Amino acid sequence: MQVVIKPGKEASTTAAISSLPSLAREEVTDVIDILVNAISLQEAKEILLGDMVIEGNSFSVSIKENFQFVVAGLLGESEGEDMLMIEVIRYG
């Protein structure tokens, strides 16, 4: 699937990713790679397990540091079958 940053959220998403610890930044990259390579959101959810929640055409993925502390959220919406619009929000 094609993954793009939501219009108007580019600066805040870049700032959020930049401020994350390196392991969390790597996790964001891994999640985006999974989304890009998945055939559907359901396939991505099967890989991400409990870290991904899908509600209608919206979804969220918890970004954790050291596999336990949620430090950010990757929020997105599907636009048709092949396009996802995302943003990253830092918590704390």
Backbone as JSON, one array per atom type, in Angstrom:
{
  "sequence": "MQVVIKPGKEASTTAAISSLPSLAREEVTDVIDILVNAISLQEAKEILLGDMVIEGNSFSVSIKENFQFVVAGLLGESEGEDMLMIEVIRYG",
  "N": [[0.84, -1.17, 0.0], [0.35, 2.33, -0.52], [1.84, 4.76, 1.5], [1.35, 7.83, 2.98], [2.04, 10.98, 4.58], [-0.43, 12.67, 6.44], [-1.98, 15.51, 4.97], [-0.95, 18.7, 6.1], [0.01, 17.73, 8.46], [2.65, 17.21, 8.31], [4.9, 18.63, 9.44], [4.47, 18.37, 12.25], [4.48, 15.59, 12.49], [7.08, 14.94, 11.6], [8.55, 16.29, 13.58], [7.69, 14.89, 15.87], [8.64, 12.27, 15.36], [11.39, 12.8, 15.21], [11.92, 13.52, 17.84], [11.73, 11.2, 19.26], [13.15, 8.43, 21.14], [15.92, 6.49, 19.85], [15.34, 3.7, 19.47], [12.55, 3.69, 19.42], [12.11, 5.29, 17.18], [13.09, 3.56, 15.24], [11.14, 1.6, 15.47], [8.89, 2.98, 14.5], [9.67, 3.23, 11.82], [9.75, 0.49, 11.16], [7.01, -0.17, 11.45], [5.87, 1.43, 9.44], [7.09, 0.25, 7.21], [5.88, -2.29, 7.34], [3.21, -1.55, 6.84], [3.45, -0.5, 4.23], [4.19, -2.79, 2.81], [2.09, -4.54, 3.25], [-0.84, -6.22, 2.09], [-3.35, -5.54, 2.88], [-5.08, -3.71, 5.52], [-5.88, -5.54, 7.41], [-4.06, -7.63, 7.08], [-1.74, -6.31, 7.92], [-2.45, -5.91, 10.6], [-2.43, -8.54, 11.52], [0.28, -9.01, 11.6], [1.22, -7.02, 13.34], [-0.19, -7.53, 15.61], [-1.46, -7.03, 18.87], [-0.68, -4.39, 18.96], [-1.91, -2.85, 17.08], [-4.93, -1.22, 16.28], [-7.97, -1.35, 14.61], [-10.57, 0.61, 13.43], [-13.24, 0.88, 11.58], [-12.44, 2.8, 8.8], [-10.26, 3.87, 9.97], [-7.18, 3.65, 11.85], [-4.85, 2.75, 14.45], [-1.55, 2.56, 15.78], [0.38, 1.48, 18.42], [3.41, 2.81, 19.5], [6.18, 1.6, 21.0], [8.68, 1.84, 23.58], [11.38, -0.12, 24.4], [9.7, -2.34, 24.33], [7.62, -2.01, 26.15], [6.82, 0.56, 27.19], [4.57, 2.88, 26.03], [5.28, 5.33, 23.79], [4.54, 6.82, 21.65], [2.06, 7.33, 19.08], [1.0, 5.98, 16.03], [-1.17, 7.18, 13.84], [-3.8, 6.62, 11.54], [-5.62, 6.65, 8.39], [-7.47, 4.87, 5.98], [-7.5, 5.51, 2.56], [-9.31, 4.64, 0.15], [-8.4, 1.49, -1.37], [-5.66, 1.22, -1.62], [-4.21, 3.3, -0.44], [-2.83, 4.9, 2.35], [-3.12, 7.32, 4.86], [-1.13, 8.87, 7.19], [-0.14, 9.93, 10.53], [2.14, 10.82, 13.14], [2.1, 10.91, 16.62], [3.58, 12.1, 19.5], [3.73, 10.94, 22.84], [3.67, 12.24, 26.13]],
  "CA": [[0.0, 0.0, 0.0], [1.08, 3.59, -0.5], [1.69, 5.42, 2.79], [1.73, 9.24, 2.93], [1.71, 11.75, 5.78], [-1.65, 13.47, 6.27], [-1.72, 16.92, 4.64], [-0.99, 19.58, 7.25], [0.61, 17.07, 9.63], [4.04, 16.87, 7.99], [5.84, 19.21, 10.41], [4.28, 17.77, 13.57], [4.91, 14.19, 12.41], [8.54, 14.95, 11.55], [9.03, 16.69, 14.91], [7.41, 13.78, 16.8], [9.58, 11.18, 15.07], [12.74, 13.27, 15.56], [12.09, 13.61, 19.29], [11.65, 9.87, 19.87], [14.41, 7.69, 21.32], [16.29, 5.79, 18.61], [14.62, 2.43, 19.31], [11.17, 4.01, 19.04], [12.17, 5.73, 15.77], [13.21, 2.33, 14.44], [9.83, 0.94, 15.47], [8.05, 3.72, 13.56], [10.11, 2.81, 10.49], [9.3, -0.88, 10.96], [5.56, -0.16, 11.26], [5.61, 1.97, 8.1], [7.48, -0.81, 6.26], [4.82, -3.31, 7.37], [2.04, -1.0, 6.15], [3.76, -0.4, 2.8], [4.26, -4.13, 2.21], [0.87, -5.32, 3.5], [-1.87, -6.19, 1.06], [-4.53, -4.92, 3.48], [-4.91, -3.37, 6.93], [-6.05, -6.76, 8.2], [-2.78, -8.34, 7.02], [-0.83, -5.56, 8.79], [-2.86, -6.19, 11.97], [-1.97, -9.89, 11.86], [1.72, -8.92, 11.88], [1.43, -6.13, 14.48], [-0.95, -8.1, 16.73], [-2.17, -6.14, 19.76], [-0.23, -3.0, 18.87], [-2.72, -2.16, 16.07], [-6.38, -1.24, 16.45], [-8.66, -0.87, 13.41], [-11.97, 1.0, 13.63], [-13.72, 1.38, 10.29], [-11.31, 3.07, 7.91], [-9.18, 4.46, 10.78], [-6.38, 2.69, 12.61], [-3.77, 3.3, 15.27], [-0.51, 1.61, 16.16], [1.16, 1.93, 19.57], [4.86, 2.76, 19.34], [6.69, 1.35, 22.34], [10.12, 1.85, 23.84], [11.74, -1.32, 25.17], [8.57, -3.28, 24.27], [6.65, -1.89, 27.24], [6.33, 1.91, 27.41], [4.03, 3.51, 24.82], [5.85, 6.67, 23.7], [3.94, 7.53, 20.52], [1.03, 6.63, 18.34], [0.91, 6.2, 14.6], [-2.6, 7.22, 13.55], [-3.99, 6.66, 10.1], [-6.9, 6.4, 7.74], [-7.33, 4.33, 4.63], [-8.13, 6.29, 1.49], [-9.41, 3.63, -0.89], [-7.79, 0.21, -1.0], [-4.21, 1.2, -1.75], [-3.59, 4.51, 0.09], [-2.97, 5.17, 3.78], [-2.65, 8.63, 5.29], [-0.72, 8.67, 8.58], [0.56, 10.94, 11.31], [2.73, 10.29, 14.37], [1.92, 11.79, 17.77], [4.42, 11.71, 20.64], [3.06, 11.05, 24.13], [4.52, 12.56, 27.26]],
  "C": [[0.89, 1.24, 0.0], [0.78, 4.28, 0.82], [2.21, 6.85, 2.65], [1.35, 9.91, 4.25], [0.49, 12.61, 5.48], [-1.28, 14.91, 5.94], [-1.9, 17.8, 5.88], [-0.35, 19.01, 8.49], [2.09, 16.74, 9.42], [5.02, 17.36, 9.05], [5.7, 18.56, 11.78], [4.72, 16.31, 13.58], [6.43, 14.1, 12.4], [9.12, 15.29, 12.91], [8.84, 15.56, 15.92], [8.41, 12.65, 16.6], [10.99, 11.58, 15.5], [12.97, 13.27, 17.06], [12.03, 12.26, 20.0], [13.03, 9.29, 20.12], [14.67, 6.83, 20.08], [15.55, 4.47, 18.41], [13.18, 2.66, 18.89], [11.12, 4.51, 17.6], [12.28, 4.54, 14.84], [11.87, 1.6, 14.37], [8.86, 1.64, 14.53], [8.39, 3.3, 12.14], [9.63, 1.4, 10.18], [7.8, -0.95, 10.69], [5.21, 0.36, 9.86], [5.97, 0.95, 7.04], [6.42, -1.9, 6.19], [3.6, -2.81, 6.61], [2.27, -0.93, 4.64], [3.69, -1.77, 2.14], [3.02, -4.98, 2.41], [-0.11, -5.16, 2.33], [-3.12, -5.47, 1.57], [-4.21, -4.53, 4.92], [-5.01, -4.62, 7.8], [-4.75, -7.57, 8.21], [-1.76, -7.64, 7.93], [-1.16, -5.85, 10.26], [-2.4, -7.57, 12.42], [-0.49, -9.89, 12.21], [1.95, -8.12, 13.17], [0.69, -6.57, 15.73], [-1.65, -7.03, 17.55], [-1.75, -4.69, 19.7], [-1.09, -2.18, 17.9], [-4.2, -2.33, 16.37], [-6.98, -0.65, 15.17], [-10.11, -0.58, 13.78], [-12.47, 1.62, 12.34], [-12.56, 1.58, 9.35], [-10.16, 3.76, 8.63], [-8.43, 3.37, 11.53], [-5.36, 3.44, 13.45], [-2.81, 2.18, 15.63], [0.25, 2.23, 17.33], [2.64, 1.75, 19.29], [5.45, 2.67, 20.74], [8.2, 1.48, 22.39], [10.4, 0.66, 24.74], [10.56, -2.28, 25.33], [7.55, -3.09, 25.37], [6.07, -0.5, 27.4], [5.84, 2.52, 26.1], [4.51, 4.96, 24.81], [5.24, 7.49, 22.57], [2.84, 6.67, 19.91], [1.13, 6.98, 16.87], [-0.57, 6.08, 14.27], [-2.8, 7.31, 12.05], [-5.41, 6.4, 9.67], [-6.62, 5.8, 6.38], [-8.12, 5.2, 3.67], [-8.21, 5.37, 0.29], [-8.67, 2.38, -0.44], [-6.28, 0.26, -0.95], [-3.5, 2.4, -1.14], [-3.88, 4.64, 1.57], [-2.39, 6.54, 4.07], [-2.37, 8.53, 6.78], [-0.21, 9.96, 9.21], [1.1, 10.24, 12.56], [2.59, 11.35, 15.45], [2.78, 11.24, 18.92], [3.64, 11.9, 21.92], [4.09, 11.41, 25.19], [5.39, 13.74, 27.11]]
}
